[in-house]
Amino acid sequence: MTKHIAYPYHVDGQGRTAIATEARHIYQMIEQLLFTSPGERVNRPEFGTGVMQLVFAPNSPELAAATEFMIQSAIQQYLGDIVKPEAVTVTSRDSTLTINVQYVILKTQQRQTAQFSREI
């Protein structure tokens, strides 16, 4: 069984590095991809989606469609060997950005739906 370090890093109740299940680890990898801005990672400057910058753009159906396509493409590019993205929806209400991602874990063929939110 492969062990995955939990994100964000923390210590569990036994004083050891916290471990995440494979499904939770995949969720955490998607979360990191979504909320990392390109240029933020030193050795991978192209990694990320840049969705946080789009929050301040004028809201329109075209922007929503472009954002959803951009997220789906980033998941396919960086996590395509682990998951297959099926659907992405993005909503921005007041100061909260919510992203829903439906994907299939390739190893188990298990369909998952994950919701990610950030207040800005």
C-alpha positions in Angstrom: 0.0 0.0 0.0 1.4 3.4 -1.0 1.4 6.1 1.7 0.6 9.7 0.8 1.6 12.7 2.9 -1.5 14.7 3.8 -1.8 18.3 2.5 -1.4 20.7 4.1 1.4 19.0 6.0 0.6 18.3 9.6 1.3 15.9 12.4 -1.3 13.3 13.4 -2.4 12.3 16.9 0.5 9.9 17.3 3.1 12.6 16.6 3.8 11.3 13.1 3.4 12.8 9.7 -0.3 12.7 8.7 -1.1 10.3 5.9 -4.0 10.6 3.4 -5.9 7.9 1.6 -5.3 7.6 -2.2 -8.7 9.2 -2.9 -8.0 12.1 -0.5 -4.5 12.5 -1.9 -5.9 12.9 -5.4 -8.4 15.5 -4.1 -5.5 17.4 -2.5 -3.5 17.3 -5.7 -6.4 18.8 -7.6 -6.8 21.5 -4.9 -3.1 22.4 -5.1 -3.3 22.6 -8.9 -6.4 24.8 -8.9 -5.2 27.4 -6.4 -1.6 27.6 -7.5 -0.8 30.5 -9.7 1.5 30.0 -12.7 5.0 31.3 -11.6 4.4 30.4 -8.0 6.5 27.2 -8.0 10.2 27.7 -8.5 11.0 24.5 -10.4 7.7 24.3 -12.3 6.8 27.9 -13.2 4.1 26.9 -15.7 2.2 24.7 -13.0 -1.2 26.0 -11.9 -4.4 27.4 -13.3 -4.5 31.1 -12.4 -8.1 31.0 -11.4 -7.6 33.4 -8.5 -6.7 36.2 -10.9 -9.9 35.5 -12.9 -12.1 36.3 -9.9 -11.6 40.0 -10.6 -12.5 39.8 -14.3 -15.9 40.9 -15.4 -18.4 38.0 -14.9 -19.8 36.6 -18.2 -20.9 33.3 -19.6 -17.9 33.4 -21.9 -15.5 33.9 -19.0 -17.1 31.0 -17.1 -16.8 28.7 -20.1 -13.2 29.7 -20.7 -12.3 29.2 -17.0 -14.0 25.7 -17.0 -12.1 24.7 -20.1 -8.8 26.0 -18.7 -9.3 24.1 -15.4 -10.2 20.9 -17.2 -7.2 21.3 -19.5 -4.8 21.8 -16.5 -6.2 18.7 -14.7 -5.7 16.7 -17.9 -2.2 18.1 -18.4 -0.8 17.7 -14.9 -2.9 14.9 -13.5 -4.0 13.0 -16.6 -2.1 9.9 -15.7 -4.1 9.7 -12.4 -7.6 11.1 -13.2 -9.8 11.8 -16.1 -11.7 15.1 -15.7 -15.4 14.8 -16.8 -17.0 18.1 -15.9 -16.0 21.4 -14.2 -18.3 24.2 -13.0 -17.1 27.5 -11.6 -19.2 30.0 -9.7 -18.3 33.3 -8.0 -20.7 34.7 -5.5 -19.8 37.7 -3.3 -16.3 37.0 -2.2 -16.3 33.2 -2.6 -15.0 31.3 -5.6 -16.5 27.7 -5.8 -15.2 25.1 -8.3 -16.9 21.7 -8.7 -14.9 19.0 -10.5 -16.2 15.6 -11.5 -13.5 13.1 -12.4 -12.8 9.4 -12.6 -9.8 7.9 -10.8 -8.1 5.8 -13.5 -6.7 3.2 -11.2 -10.0 2.2 -9.7 -12.5 3.6 -12.3 -14.2 5.3 -9.3 -16.2 8.5 -10.2 -15.7 11.3 -7.8 -17.2 14.8 -7.4 -15.2 17.4 -5.4 -16.0 20.9 -4.4 -13.3 23.5 -3.7 -14.0 27.0 -2.3 -11.8 30.0 -1.6 -12.8 33.3 -0.1 -11.1 36.2 -1.7 
